[in-house]
């Protein structure tokens, strides 16, 4: 039983790592000759950092990245303002504490994120077949036969993580509904710069035309971002970038050189109308594309795969097939919300809107309306089934996130379970202080492998019934 993953970007590599650490055979193919070379998706949300903690890559991410810099706006040589992203959005910053171990938006160029994920996958015994393109596929009741430039591949499931122009999505025939901002394009790339002072997102603006230079970790390269009219697209050259900077900054003291990567893209806000059709699934940009405003695209892609990984592994090891249906049911509303938020931020150009504070940290993503959220308590508190399970400190000093880390379910017992035994896929932690999760003594909380609460109940039978739906490793009643 094999999973074939098309695409070795953040979504594909995250899924590959999650499957590999569960012992699920998977093949990853990508039509590119190697990993993506540019800085494109550069912001990692607090929730994505929690995912990376669980996947075993957070140390490398923290070592090679840095907190999101302030935005510095210029008028010529004069500094108009310096503001954090939270100030621009009118939001309160997150505070580091027991429930939030990673409060900062984290700056790391996508090429390095991809590299870290790739290295982790290889460490787990995986490999990526670069230069191998998916051409089409046929599926039947038992699997999928995928045609690639390297020959046919037989897989139990195929997951399209192959970007906004996804071959898998197009071959699947699902709709990709939404809008394209036809009148504008975005020029983006990596370049060295001299003449800038401090670590910022340096913003130079003439009228409505902006040119931004972002310091990247390590100090060698800056990411430049410039909006251009669709009818006035320049050549993709260093001279064009220099001209745009001079035109919009009015400055001749900033010198650009050593263009490493450059791309032009249209701003799209589109989403597939299905994320699953039989044995073929979509994740990441193959399933949804957004404006870059708010930095939601890469983070949402990673969390698609994090939601999908344990479910694929569960079904392949004997859990009911219906478990895979919950992937689409849970992730489509999240993608739709992110699409709407990023489009609004794009139109507002980060100008605060009264009565609306977008949460770009993604800690508030919840599946409490989904099919895998069960809460039969007579009285419910602020925390709900389907919410992210918060971190916490136990009496012995252990962090709950340390307990959650790994591919297992975790049962938190705010009371005594009377030594009941569970299968290998469920770890039990008893005697947790009830105030840690704002629940009454005697409550049972089942935390899914992706860190979301599946069950909140006072009845062990409720937990057992739930486990029968999502895993083959269940204690006998």
C-alpha positions in Angstrom: 0.0 0.0 0.0 1.6 3.2 -1.2 0.7 6.9 -1.3 2.0 8.8 -4.3 2.5 12.5 -3.6 2.7 14.9 -6.6 4.8 17.9 -5.6 7.7 18.5 -3.3 6.8 21.9 -1.9 5.7 22.6 1.7 2.4 20.7 1.4 3.9 17.6 -0.3 6.9 17.4 2.0 4.8 17.9 5.2 2.5 15.1 4.2 5.5 12.9 3.2 7.1 13.4 6.7 3.9 12.7 8.5 3.4 9.5 6.6 7.0 8.4 6.8 7.1 8.7 10.6 4.1 6.5 10.7 5.7 3.8 8.6 3.5 4.4 5.6 5.3 3.9 2.3 5.1 6.9 0.0 6.6 8.2 -3.2 7.1 11.8 -3.9 7.5 13.1 -7.5 8.1 16.6 -8.7 8.6 17.8 -12.3 11.2 20.4 -11.2 14.8 19.4 -11.3 15.2 20.3 -7.6 13.8 22.1 -4.6 12.3 25.6 -5.1 15.1 28.2 -5.2 13.3 31.4 -4.0 12.0 33.0 -0.9 8.4 33.2 -2.0 6.3 32.1 1.0 8.4 33.5 3.9 6.2 33.8 6.9 5.5 30.9 9.3 2.5 31.3 11.6 2.5 30.4 15.3 0.3 27.3 14.5 2.7 26.2 11.7 5.5 26.4 14.2 3.6 24.1 16.5 3.2 21.7 13.6 6.9 21.8 12.9 7.6 21.1 16.6 5.6 17.9 16.3 7.3 16.9 13.0 10.8 17.3 14.5 12.0 20.3 12.5 11.3 23.3 14.8 14.9 23.6 16.0 16.2 24.1 12.5 13.4 26.5 11.7 14.2 28.6 14.8 17.9 28.5 14.2 17.7 29.7 10.6 14.8 32.2 10.8 14.0 35.3 12.8 10.9 37.1 14.2 9.0 39.1 11.6 10.6 42.5 11.2 8.8 45.8 11.6 7.4 47.5 8.5 9.4 50.7 7.8 7.7 53.2 5.4 9.8 55.8 3.6 9.2 59.1 1.9 12.5 59.6 0.0 15.1 59.2 2.7 12.7 60.2 5.5 11.3 57.4 7.7 7.5 57.9 7.9 6.8 55.1 10.4 7.9 51.8 11.8 5.2 49.3 12.8 4.8 45.7 13.6 2.3 43.7 11.5 -0.1 43.6 14.5 -0.1 47.4 14.7 -0.9 47.6 11.0 -3.8 45.2 11.5 -5.0 46.7 14.7 -4.5 43.5 16.6 -3.0 42.7 20.0 0.2 40.8 19.8 0.3 37.2 21.1 2.2 36.8 24.4 4.5 33.9 25.0 3.1 31.7 27.8 1.9 28.3 28.9 -0.7 28.1 26.1 1.3 29.8 23.3 4.9 28.5 23.0 5.5 30.2 19.6 3.9 33.6 19.7 5.8 35.3 16.9 5.3 35.2 13.1 8.6 33.7 12.0 10.5 34.8 8.9 12.1 32.1 6.9 12.5 32.0 3.1 10.6 29.3 1.4 13.7 27.7 -0.1 15.0 27.1 3.4 11.7 25.8 4.7 11.6 23.4 1.8 15.2 22.4 2.4 14.5 21.7 6.1 11.4 19.6 5.3 13.3 17.7 2.6 16.2 16.9 5.0 13.7 15.6 7.6 12.0 13.4 5.0 15.4 11.9 3.9 16.3 11.4 7.5 13.1 9.3 7.8 14.2 7.2 4.8 12.3 9.0 2.0 13.5 10.4 -1.3 12.0 12.7 -3.9 12.0 11.8 -7.5 12.8 15.1 -9.1 12.3 15.6 -12.9 9.3 13.3 -12.8 6.0 14.8 -13.9 2.5 13.5 -13.4 0.8 13.3 -16.8 -2.6 11.7 -15.8 -4.1 8.9 -13.9 -6.9 6.3 -13.8 -8.4 5.1 -10.5 -10.4 2.0 -9.7 -11.8 0.4 -6.6 -8.4 -0.7 -5.4 -6.0 2.1 -6.3 -4.7 4.6 -8.8 -2.5 4.0 -11.8 -0.6 7.2 -12.4 1.1 8.0 -15.6 4.4 9.9 -15.1 7.3 10.8 -17.3 9.2 8.1 -15.5 6.6 5.4 -16.3 3.4 4.2 -14.7 3.1 4.1 -10.9 0.5 2.1 -9.0 -0.6 3.6 -5.7 -3.3 3.1 -3.2 -3.9 6.9 -3.0 -2.7 9.9 -5.0 -2.4 13.3 -3.4 -2.0 16.3 -5.6 0.3 18.9 -3.9 1.4 20.2 -7.3 0.5 23.9 -7.0 -2.0 26.3 -8.3 -1.7 25.0 -11.9 -2.1 21.4 -10.5 -2.1 18.7 -13.2 -3.8 16.4 -10.7 -6.7 18.8 -10.0 -7.2 19.4 -13.8 -7.2 15.7 -14.5 -9.6 15.1 -11.7 -12.0 17.5 -13.4 -13.0 19.5 -10.2 -13.9 23.1 -10.4 -11.5 25.9 -9.3 -13.9 28.7 -8.5 -13.1 32.2 -7.5 -11.6 35.3 -9.0 -8.4 36.6 -10.6 -7.4 40.2 -10.1 -6.8 40.7 -13.8 -5.7 44.3 -13.7 -2.6 43.7 -11.5 0.4 41.5 -11.3 3.1 41.0 -8.6 6.8 41.0 -9.3 8.8 39.1 -6.7 12.3 37.8 -6.3 15.5 37.7 -4.4 18.4 40.2 -4.7 21.3 41.6 -2.8 21.0 45.2 -1.7 23.3 47.8 -0.4 22.4 51.2 1.2 19.7 50.1 3.5 19.9 50.5 7.3 18.4 48.1 9.8 16.3 44.9 9.6 12.8 45.8 8.3 10.3 45.3 5.5 11.5 48.5 3.8 8.5 50.1 1.9 9.0 52.7 -0.8 5.8 54.1 -2.3 4.9 56.6 -5.0 1.2 57.1 -5.1 -0.4 53.6 -5.1 2.7 52.0 -6.4 4.8 50.2 -3.8 8.2 48.6 -3.8 9.2 46.6 -0.8 12.5 45.1 0.2 12.4 42.5 3.0 15.5 41.6 5.0 15.9 37.8 4.9 17.6 35.8 7.7 21.3 35.6 7.2 21.6 39.1 5.7 22.7 38.2 2.2 19.5 38.5 0.2 16.4 40.7 0.3 13.0 39.7 -1.1 11.6 42.4 -3.3 7.9 42.7 -4.0 6.4 45.2 -6.4 2.9 45.5 -7.8 2.6 46.3 -11.5 -0.3 47.0 -13.8 -1.2 44.1 -16.1 -0.6 46.3 -19.1 2.8 47.5 -17.9 4.7 44.4 -17.0 8.5 44.9 -17.2 11.0 42.4 -18.4 12.1 40.0 -15.7 15.6 41.4 -15.4 17.7 43.1 -12.7 17.6 46.3 -14.7 13.8 46.3 -14.5 13.9 45.8 -10.8 16.4 48.6 -10.4 14.2 50.9 -12.5 11.1 50.2 -10.4 13.0 50.8 -7.1 14.4 54.1 -8.3 11.0 55.2 -9.8 9.1 54.5 -6.5 11.7 55.5 -4.0 13.3 58.5 -5.7 16.6 57.3 -4.3 19.9 56.5 -6.0 21.8 55.3 -2.9 20.2 51.8 -2.8 22.2 49.5 -5.0 20.7 46.1 -6.2 22.9 43.3 -7.6 23.1 39.5 -7.9 19.5 38.7 -8.9 19.0 35.1 -7.6 15.4 34.5 -8.6 12.5 36.4 -10.1 8.9 35.6 -10.9 5.7 37.4 -12.0 2.3 36.1 -10.9 -1.3 37.0 -11.1 -3.2 37.4 -7.8 -5.8 34.7 -7.6 -8.4 33.8 -5.0 -9.7 30.4 -6.0 -10.6 27.1 -4.3 -11.4 23.6 -5.6 -15.0 22.6 -5.1 -13.8 19.2 -3.8 -10.7 18.2 -2.0 -11.3 14.5 -2.6 -12.7 12.3 -5.4 -12.3 8.6 -4.7 -8.7 7.8 -4.1 -7.4 11.1 -5.3 -7.0 14.1 -2.9 -5.8 17.7 -3.2 -3.8 19.7 -0.7 -2.1 23.1 -0.6 -2.1 25.4 -3.6 -3.6 22.6 -5.7 -6.7 23.0 -3.6 -6.7 26.7 -2.9 -4.8 29.8 -3.9 -4.8 33.2 -2.1 -3.4 36.7 -2.2 -0.1 36.8 -0.4 -1.6 39.4 2.0 -1.5 38.1 5.5 0.9 35.3 4.6 -1.8 32.6 4.8 -1.1 30.4 1.7 2.0 28.4 2.8 0.7 28.0 6.3 -2.8 26.8 5.2 -1.1 24.3 2.8 1.0 22.8 5.6 -2.0 22.4 7.8 -3.9 20.7 5.0 -1.3 18.0 4.9 -1.1 17.8 8.7 -4.9 17.2 8.8 -4.7 14.6 6.1 -1.6 12.6 7.1 -3.0 10.9 10.2 -6.2 10.1 8.4 -4.5 8.5 5.4 -2.3 6.5 7.7 -5.3 5.4 9.7 -7.3 4.2 6.8 -4.3 2.4 5.3 -3.8 0.5 8.6 -7.5 -0.5 9.0 -9.6 2.5 10.1 -12.9 3.0 8.3 -12.6 4.5 4.8 -15.1 7.2 5.8 -12.4 8.9 7.9 -11.0 10.4 4.7 -14.2 12.2 4.0 -13.6 14.3 7.1 -10.5 15.8 5.5 -12.6 17.7 2.9 -15.3 18.5 5.4 -12.9 20.0 7.9 -10.5 21.8 5.5 -12.9 23.4 2.9 -14.4 25.8 5.5 -10.9 26.8 6.7 -9.7 27.4 3.1 -12.8 29.4 2.3 -12.3 31.6 5.4 -8.6 32.1 4.6 -9.4 33.0 1.0 -11.9 35.6 2.1 -9.6 37.1 4.8 -6.6 37.3 2.5 -8.6 38.9 -0.3 -10.0 41.5 2.1 -6.5 42.3 3.4 -5.3 42.6 -0.2 -8.0 45.1 -1.0 -7.4 47.1 2.2 -3.7 47.0 1.7 -3.2 46.5 5.4 -5.3 49.5 6.4 -7.2 48.7 9.6 -10.9 48.3 9.2 -13.1 49.3 12.1 -14.7 46.3 13.8 -12.6 43.7 12.0 -9.3 42.3 13.3 -8.0 39.4 11.2 -6.3 36.6 13.1 -3.3 35.6 10.9 -1.7 33.4 13.6 -4.2 30.5 12.8 -4.4 29.4 16.4 -8.1 29.9 16.3 -8.8 27.5 13.5 -11.4 25.0 14.8 -13.3 22.0 13.5 -16.0 22.2 16.1 -18.7 22.0 13.5 -17.1 19.0 11.8 -17.9 15.3 12.0 -14.9 14.5 14.3 -15.9 16.8 17.1 -17.8 15.1 19.9 -18.8 16.8 23.2 -21.7 15.2 25.2 -21.0 16.9 28.5 -24.1 18.4 30.2 -22.3 21.7 30.8 -19.6 23.0 28.4 -16.9 25.6 29.0 -14.9 27.9 26.7 -12.9 25.1 25.2 -14.8 23.0 22.7 -14.3 19.7 20.9 -12.7 20.6 17.5 -10.6 23.4 18.9 -6.8 23.3 19.0 -5.6 21.6 22.2 -3.8 24.2 24.2 -0.4 23.6 25.7 -0.1 23.5 29.5 2.2 22.7 32.4 1.5 19.5 34.4 2.3 19.1 38.1 5.5 17.4 37.3 6.7 20.2 35.0 5.9 18.4 31.8 4.5 20.4 28.9 1.3 19.0 27.3 2.9 19.6 23.9 5.7 17.2 24.9 2.9 14.7 25.7 1.2 15.3 22.4 4.3 15.1 20.2 4.3 12.1 18.0 1.8 10.2 15.7 -0.5 9.0 18.5 -3.8 10.0 20.1 -3.6 11.4 23.6 -6.3 10.8 26.2 -6.2 13.3 29.0 -8.0 12.1 32.1 -9.0 14.7 34.6 -9.6 11.9 37.1 -9.0 8.1 37.4 -9.4 5.7 34.5 -9.0 2.7 36.8 -6.0 1.3 34.8 -7.9 0.8 31.6 -5.6 -0.3 28.7 -5.6 1.1 25.2 -3.9 0.1 22.0 -0.5 1.4 20.9 -2.0 4.3 19.1 -3.4 5.9 22.2 -1.3 7.3 25.1 -3.0 8.1 28.4 -2.1 10.9 30.8 -4.0 10.8 34.1 -4.3 13.1 37.1 -4.3 16.4 35.2 -5.4 19.4 37.2 -8.9 20.4 36.0 -8.1 24.1 35.8 -5.5 23.4 33.1 -8.3 23.0 30.5 -11.2 24.7 32.3 -13.1 21.4 32.8 -14.7 19.6 35.7 -13.1 16.7 37.5 -13.9 13.4 35.8 -13.7 14.8 32.2 -12.0 12.9 29.5 -10.4 14.8 26.6 -9.1 12.8 23.5 -6.6 14.8 21.5 -6.1 13.8 17.9 -2.7 13.3 16.3 -2.9 16.7 14.7 -3.3 18.4 18.1 -7.1 19.1 17.9 -9.6 18.0 20.4 -11.7 15.1 19.2 -13.7 14.2 22.3 -14.8 16.0 25.5 -16.9 13.7 27.6 -17.3 12.2 31.1 -18.1 8.8 29.6 -15.4 6.3 28.6 -17.9 4.7 26.1 -18.0 7.9 24.1 -14.2 7.9 23.8 -14.2 4.2 22.7 -17.0 4.7 20.1 -15.0 7.6 18.7 -11.8 5.6 18.5 -13.6 2.9 16.6 -14.4 5.5 13.9 -10.8 6.9 13.5 -8.3 4.1 14.4 -8.0 0.4 14.3 -6.2 0.4 17.6 -9.0 0.2 20.1 -9.3 -1.3 23.6 -11.8 -4.1 24.0 -15.0 -2.9 25.8 
